[in-house]
Amino acid sequence: MNSLFHYLKKSAEQSPDKEAIVHGDVRLTYGEIFKLACSIASFLHEKGLKKGGRVSLLLDNSPEYVATYYGVLAAGGVVVGLNTATKARDLTNWITHSGSSWLVAHSKHPELNKILTEHSDLSCLLVGEQDELAETELLFRWQDAIATDTTEPDISTLGSNNQLAAIIYTSGTTGNPKGVTLSHQNLVCNTESIISYLGLVESDRVMNVLPFYYSYGNSVLHTHLAVGATVVLENSLLYPQKVLKKMQDERVTGFSGVPSTFSLLLSRANFKDYQLSSLRYITQAGGAMAPSNINRILNDLPDNKFFVMYGQTEATARLSYLPPERLKEKLGSIGIAIPGVSLEIRNEDGIKVSVGETGQICAKGPNIMQGYWNDPETTARTINDGWLMTGDLATYDDEGFIYITGRASEMIKSGANRISPKEIEEVISELEDVEEVAVVGIPDETLGEVIKAFIVISPGQKLEKMAIQAHCRNNLALYKIPKFIEFVSELPKTASGKVKRYMLIENHDVKTVA
């Protein structure tokens, strides 16, 4: 298979009437999803999308998202999945940086007007009801797009020659956005590897609560569509009982989450109250999960295979997994490399460490990104001779199982999100009374890390924490707003003036809640 679209086509040909996507009361078959994707591909071709043209998606998980994603691929375009939870500041930055010529968005997205004002030359396909849609050459309705005369796209060369398929942004920093570029080969190889170790089959039905713009959610979608399975969508965990009831009613066989997903379910619901006999596997990634929570799930669902996994967007999604049969014995480990991937732990000189020694996890395989979009310098620092420098510090045990011990990079991992401290620092620095600011991740049992800002106020000035929070809320996504704020007289620095972030983390005071 050269592309994910080839997989979708195969599933549609083999089982056209099989349920592919379940979303609320909407149930779409493989035949229907394939037809929608072909219609979107035809529409984009008709409107002039060229091979390699970037199409930004600002949609929540939905049948429209799936059809558009695969339609863009079939048209030879590049999908730029945008985080729907963030603000226009980041969204316009990503659209500009990626050079997107198209935006597919929900008409009710709160940041849409700001985006279209900023990007007046952007062609926009709007999903959902439009009360007052101006008839222009650049605004189009979803219903009109899917009514396009459908001709099956020519995909004979799709995915060849390392053709780019997707860009996923891991940072919104205005001065240095990081767009991970993934080829069709990257996506297909990682998809096939995950299918292999999870043992996914056509009869599987996965409950997905993870956003598709996030590499973990993206992989859940692609792996299950590739085997002809069913993806049941639930976009909110506000009512955990509702999620578990749907898992029961839909006879779900699989469920995926990050540590905060499971913490929420365990604190507000009881697995034993639901008939989940169909559930056979659970996957967890997105940071370390409290062993106590893992043990609770194993106790409540003893017949399930629980997969602890590790990965990065730069690796398409997945790098390692802990075989369920070794989970209790190796609790705390991220396991071993997935099929087709090589993992090594190396010291600062690039030499593989011995058992028990600490070094950086380095990865090599067909799933490793092409690089960061339009950023050869950062790419060169991150990929060395084909090896991805993950920024995660770890050790081996005597059987080769890997245990993460810390981070070599400054990126904050909070829940399902990777957050650049720099972008939060940029926003806080806009306040005129702020002289210096440093943002770090503080360990948290539920989210992995939460955000804390250390702020130096200009001499003679006064700044309230509430004002800082308000400014952050106006300019940052909710998950990027610091949970803790501490005013300090100075920031600890090296002789060269670099902030010693590790000292800030060590000196964290829980009494500094904003």
Secondary structure, 3 states (H helix, E strand, C coil): CCCHHHHHHHHHHHCCCCEEEEECCEEEEHHHHHHHHHHHHHHHHHCCCCCCCEEEEECCCCHHHHHHHHHHHHCCCEEEECCCCCCHHHHHHHHHHHCCCEEEEECCCCCHHHHHHHCCCCEEEEECCCCCCCCCCCEEEHHHHHCCCCCCCCCCCCCCCCCEEEEEEEECCCCCCEEEEEEHHHHHHHHHHHHHHHCCCCCCEEEECCCCCCHHHHHHHHHHHHCCCEEEECCCCCCHHHHHHHHHHCCCCEEEECHHHHHHHHHHCCHHHCCCCCCCEEEECCCCCCHHHHHHHHHHCCCCEEEEEECCHHHCCCCEEECHHHCCCCCCCCEEECCCCEEEEECCCCCECCCCCCEEEEEECCCCCCEECCCHHHHHHHEECCEEEEEEEEEECCCCCEEEEEECCCCEEECCEEECHHHHHHHHHCCCCEEEEEEEEEEECCCEEEEEEEEEECCCCCCCHHHHHHHHHHHCCHHHCCCEEEECCCCCECCCCCECHHHHHHCCCHHHEC
